[in-house]
Amino acid sequence: MVSPSAKEVFIQGLTQDGKTFRPSDWADRLAGVMSQFRPGGPQPGSHLSYSPWCVPTVINDVKCVVVHRDLRDAEPMAWDFVMNFARDNNLQVAEACLLPDLPRARA
């Protein structure tokens, strides 16, 4: 269950028993379906980029989709869709936040 205060939820491409979820492009497909859900609603050409509320990424060699809470506030049915996708496919879900890359210190 996702806490109401979570800002971002990571749907990980690992099942609850630790197996890699297939197909390998699942994260791109899920984020592509969600591309129309964005601040200000769908815009011409918005299907050509991911929504800032549902972004595929790779973390520690695991494909993930980062889903922002703003999606739940703006489009509850879309939020339910991605959460049900994770539940129906027995995927691991974690609450977290992405941190920006920091400049590396010189040695």
C-alpha positions as CSV (number, residue, x, y, z in Angstrom):
1,M,0.0,0.0,0.0
2,V,1.2,3.5,-0.8
3,S,1.1,6.1,2.0
4,P,-0.9,9.3,1.3
5,S,2.2,11.4,1.9
6,A,4.4,9.7,-0.7
7,K,5.5,12.1,-3.4
8,E,6.9,9.5,-5.8
9,V,6.3,5.8,-6.2
10,F,8.8,3.5,-8.0
11,I,7.2,0.6,-9.8
12,Q,10.2,-1.8,-10.2
13,G,10.7,-4.3,-12.9
14,L,11.1,-7.1,-10.3
15,T,8.3,-9.4,-9.2
16,Q,7.8,-9.9,-5.4
17,D,9.9,-13.1,-5.7
18,G,12.8,-11.2,-7.3
19,K,12.4,-12.3,-11.0
20,T,12.8,-9.8,-13.8
21,F,9.5,-8.7,-15.2
22,R,9.0,-9.3,-19.0
23,P,8.6,-8.0,-21.6
24,S,11.8,-6.0,-21.4
25,D,10.1,-2.8,-22.7
26,W,7.3,-2.8,-20.1
27,A,8.4,0.5,-18.5
28,D,8.4,2.3,-21.9
29,R,5.0,0.9,-22.8
30,L,3.4,1.8,-19.4
31,A,4.9,5.4,-19.5
32,G,3.8,5.7,-23.2
33,V,0.2,4.8,-22.3
34,M,0.3,7.5,-19.5
35,S,1.9,10.2,-21.7
36,Q,-1.4,12.1,-22.2
37,F,-1.7,12.7,-18.4
38,R,0.3,15.8,-17.7
39,P,0.0,19.2,-16.2
40,G,-2.4,21.3,-18.3
41,G,-3.8,18.1,-19.9
42,P,-2.9,16.7,-23.3
43,Q,-1.4,19.0,-25.8
44,P,-0.8,18.6,-29.5
45,G,2.2,16.3,-29.9
46,S,2.2,15.4,-26.2
47,H,2.0,11.7,-27.2
48,L,5.6,12.0,-28.4
49,S,7.0,12.5,-24.9
50,Y,6.5,11.0,-21.5
51,S,4.4,12.7,-18.9
52,P,6.4,14.3,-16.1
53,W,4.1,12.3,-13.8
54,C,5.0,8.9,-15.1
55,V,8.6,8.4,-16.3
56,P,10.6,5.3,-17.2
57,T,14.1,5.0,-15.8
58,V,16.7,2.4,-14.8
59,I,18.0,2.3,-11.3
60,N,20.7,-0.1,-10.2
61,D,20.2,-2.0,-13.5
62,V,16.4,-2.5,-12.8
63,K,13.9,-0.9,-15.1
64,C,11.4,1.2,-13.2
65,V,8.6,3.7,-13.7
66,V,8.6,6.7,-11.4
67,V,5.0,7.8,-10.8
68,H,4.5,11.2,-9.1
69,R,1.7,11.8,-6.7
70,D,0.4,14.7,-8.8
71,L,-1.0,12.1,-11.2
72,R,-3.2,10.8,-8.4
73,D,-4.4,14.3,-7.6
74,A,-5.1,15.3,-11.2
75,E,-6.3,11.9,-12.6
76,P,-7.3,9.4,-9.9
77,M,-8.3,6.8,-12.5
78,A,-4.9,7.0,-14.2
79,W,-3.2,6.6,-10.8
80,D,-5.4,3.5,-10.1
81,F,-4.4,2.1,-13.5
82,V,-0.7,2.2,-12.9
83,M,-1.1,1.0,-9.3
84,N,-3.3,-1.9,-10.5
85,F,-0.8,-2.7,-13.2
86,A,1.9,-3.1,-10.5
87,R,-0.4,-5.2,-8.3
88,D,-1.8,-7.4,-11.1
89,N,1.8,-8.2,-12.2
90,N,3.1,-8.7,-8.7
91,L,5.7,-6.0,-9.1
92,Q,7.7,-4.4,-6.3
93,V,6.6,-0.9,-5.4
94,A,8.7,1.5,-3.3
95,E,8.1,5.0,-2.1
96,A,11.1,7.2,-2.7
97,C,12.2,10.4,-4.5
98,L,14.7,11.0,-7.3
99,L,17.6,13.2,-6.3
100,P,19.3,15.3,-8.9
101,D,22.8,14.3,-9.9
102,L,25.4,16.3,-7.9
103,P,28.6,17.6,-9.4
104,R,31.5,15.3,-8.4
105,A,34.1,16.7,-6.2
106,R,37.6,16.9,-7.7
107,A,40.3,14.9,-6.0
